[in-house]
Amino acid sequence: MDAAGIGSTDSITPLAYHRRTRHLLQRYAAGPAMLDWDGQPDPFRRYGSSRTLPLPLQAAQWPTTCAELHQDLPARPMTLDAMALVLECSLGLAAWKSYGSQRWALRCHPSSGNLHPTEGYVVVHGMAGLPDGVHHYRPDTHSLEQRCGLAGWAGMAPTPRLLLGFSSIFWREAWKYGERAFRYCALDMGHVLASVSYAAALVGWRVHPLWSWGDEEVAALLGLDQPWGDAEPEWPEVLLDVRANQAMDAAPLPDDVLARARAASWHGQANRLDPDPCYRWPVIEAVAQATARPSGMMPAGQASSAVLAPQPALPGGTMRAAGLILQRRSAQRFDPEGSMTQQALHDLLGLLAPQLARPPWSLWTLPPRVHLVLFVHRVDGLAPGLYALPRSPHGYALMRQTMDERFVWHPCVGLSQDGWTSYLLQQGDAREVAGLICCHQAIAAHGCVALAMLAELEPLVQQEPWQYRLLHWEAGLLGQVLYLGAEGLGLRGTGIGCFFDEALAELLGLADQGMQSLYHFTVGHPLPDQRIATQPPYAHLQRR
Ligand SMILES: Cc1cc2nc3c(=O)[nH]c(=O)nc-3n(C[C@H](O)[C@H](O)[C@H](O)COP(=O)(O)O)c2cc1C
């Protein structure tokens, strides 16, 4: 047993990690006792001395509207310009903010603490203007750094072939959040997946995870298994196959692509992000090992590709979708008197239906395993209280089985969707308890609605530990949909990773780890902070 009486961290199961990193009302999960704000890790990874290729900036003019994002747009050819737009509108900067002498960048995808642990890579073949090989994306300069050349890696593919790869730098989050950081990195990864799916839809492309590629293979292809020197290592997450044409579905990668990557010469030395780390949180590496995705593993129970119901469009109508993506922000304060209509909440929740023809669900063809509990505060025509939105019949059965038997489970017609039903669980003012559960954050009480994302943790994660990461990805995906949906409705959202796990479990009567909340969210009318100034994302580059 270690000092906390929890056990060795040399190895740990994801369920034990989850338990260990709960925030309790009487104590937070283990984290730094002090933060050196002046010694924050560098937010940008750079591979010094590698060849850099600047990419064109196009988001400010890109015409695709929000409504068009949910139609099948004709796919643009797979060109460098189209790829650059996808990167700009997913991983790229959205703005710079400043307050006094402090200045920080925001990106198109949110991130816990704005720490952005996710790094992006491009693996490309046959694209005019870009050497075949692996490139690291730099959001600060909207450019690619060539990590290695892989001539002809896609074999005889007649058209360009493009993969996007992702990794996490755990230290970026662990620096601030300690042991719980692994959860945040996984949630962030889910946000990134959804961001990429939306951005790809701007040019009519789709992205699909290459599930059969295990972590070790992803690491080898992206060069993450090369020596890191004194730089913080990156952990492999996932590869996405980018398709401009559905016919490419069947095109497998040649067998020797990994052998080529392993034999390649890799350029550039990664920068060290934090020269003076004050703490170490070995449980993070332990849970990362425990949740590594083995090769050849397909997540069980692929959903059918049938479209489940009519597609609700991303709100925003004729507004430019790239504009919506760039203006997405987390609200820091809400108008505590603001309300939203029942129709708006209905439409927002409708975006969470796994309708496989549309982003981001075209990327996530797995059965829904994350379900919602809503804290309805101020929604016109809807009684305040707790509601449930199971996202599948299985989820409904589990929720009924695991949650407090005193809940009334009255179907709520106003929030139900074509295909699924929402239920009133308990009427009453839930503002105080919502704020309390979210680590006393007022945004959870002052929004029009707050919600908890309950995941089917056990027995799934016991059987397939790597599903622990995927459940967080699904929650992050839901979060990204809510962010963009809220923005399109003229409202604003905020993801909430800080919540008291036990307090929520008690409120809902969750007896064991069968269902646990992974992430919370709140939506309302934002109150801007006038002290903070905003500058455009790439004015520093003077390139258009
Ligand atoms: C996984 C995750 C957890 C978050 N948790 C919180 C939270 O507990 N409280 C909060 O105020 N913001 C939270 N945020 C919002 C971030 O602070 C925000 O995304 C970040 O500061 C960047 O700002 P932006 O979203 O406006 O780009 C969270 C975001 C994510 C993605």
The ligand as an SDF file (V2000), in Angstrom:
LIG
                    3D

 31 33  0  0  0  0  0  0  0  0999 V2000
  -12.5750   17.8870  -20.6710 C   0  0  0  0  0  0  0  0  0  0  0  0
  -12.8430   19.3150  -20.3040 C   0  0  0  0  0  0  0  0  0  0  0  0
  -13.0960   19.6500  -18.9890 C   0  0  0  0  0  0  0  0  0  0  0  0
  -13.3640   20.9760  -18.6480 C   0  0  0  0  0  0  0  0  0  0  0  0
  -13.6680   21.2900  -17.3430 N   0  0  0  0  0  0  0  0  0  0  0  0
  -13.9980   22.5470  -17.0140 C   0  0  0  0  0  0  0  0  0  0  0  0
  -14.4300   22.8600  -15.6970 C   0  0  0  0  0  0  0  0  0  0  0  0
  -14.5180   21.9880  -14.8150 O   0  0  0  0  0  0  0  0  0  0  0  0
  -14.7570   24.1570  -15.4260 N   0  0  0  0  0  0  0  0  0  0  0  0
  -14.6960   25.1500  -16.3810 C   0  0  0  0  0  0  0  0  0  0  0  0
  -14.9960   26.3110  -16.0810 O   0  0  0  0  0  0  0  0  0  0  0  0
  -14.2730   24.8690  -17.6480 N   0  0  0  0  0  0  0  0  0  0  0  0
  -13.9530   23.6050  -17.9830 C   0  0  0  0  0  0  0  0  0  0  0  0
  -13.5900   23.3040  -19.2780 N   0  0  0  0  0  0  0  0  0  0  0  0
  -13.5000   24.3650  -20.2800 C   0  0  0  0  0  0  0  0  0  0  0  0
  -12.0440   24.7570  -20.5270 C   0  0  0  0  0  0  0  0  0  0  0  0
  -11.5620   25.4910  -19.4460 O   0  0  0  0  0  0  0  0  0  0  0  0
  -11.9260   25.5240  -21.8500 C   0  0  0  0  0  0  0  0  0  0  0  0
  -12.2110   24.6560  -22.8970 O   0  0  0  0  0  0  0  0  0  0  0  0
  -10.5530   26.1160  -22.0580 C   0  0  0  0  0  0  0  0  0  0  0  0
  -10.2660   27.1080  -21.1170 O   0  0  0  0  0  0  0  0  0  0  0  0
  -10.4090   26.7180  -23.4470 C   0  0  0  0  0  0  0  0  0  0  0  0
  -11.3680   27.7040  -23.6550 O   0  0  0  0  0  0  0  0  0  0  0  0
  -12.4000   27.6280  -24.8530 P   0  0  0  0  0  0  0  0  0  0  0  0
  -13.2310   26.4040  -24.6450 O   0  0  0  0  0  0  0  0  0  0  0  0
  -13.1880   28.8950  -24.7460 O   0  0  0  0  0  0  0  0  0  0  0  0
  -11.6150   27.5250  -26.1290 O   0  0  0  0  0  0  0  0  0  0  0  0
  -13.3460   21.9940  -19.6400 C   0  0  0  0  0  0  0  0  0  0  0  0
  -13.0980   21.6310  -20.9640 C   0  0  0  0  0  0  0  0  0  0  0  0
  -12.8670   20.3160  -21.2950 C   0  0  0  0  0  0  0  0  0  0  0  0
  -12.6330   19.9640  -22.7260 C   0  0  0  0  0  0  0  0  0  0  0  0
  1  2  1  0
  2  3  1  0
  2 30  2  0
  3  4  2  0
  4  5  1  0
  4 28  1  0
  5  6  2  0
  6  7  1  0
  6 13  1  0
  7  8  2  0
  7  9  1  0
  9 10  1  0
 10 11  2  0
 10 12  1  0
 12 13  2  0
 13 14  1  0
 14 15  1  0
 14 28  1  0
 15 16  1  0
 16 17  1  0
 16 18  1  0
 18 19  1  0
 18 20  1  0
 20 21  1  0
 20 22  1  0
 22 23  1  0
 23 24  1  0
 24 25  2  0
 24 26  1  0
 24 27  1  0
 28 29  2  0
 29 30  1  0
 30 31  1  0
M  END
$$$$
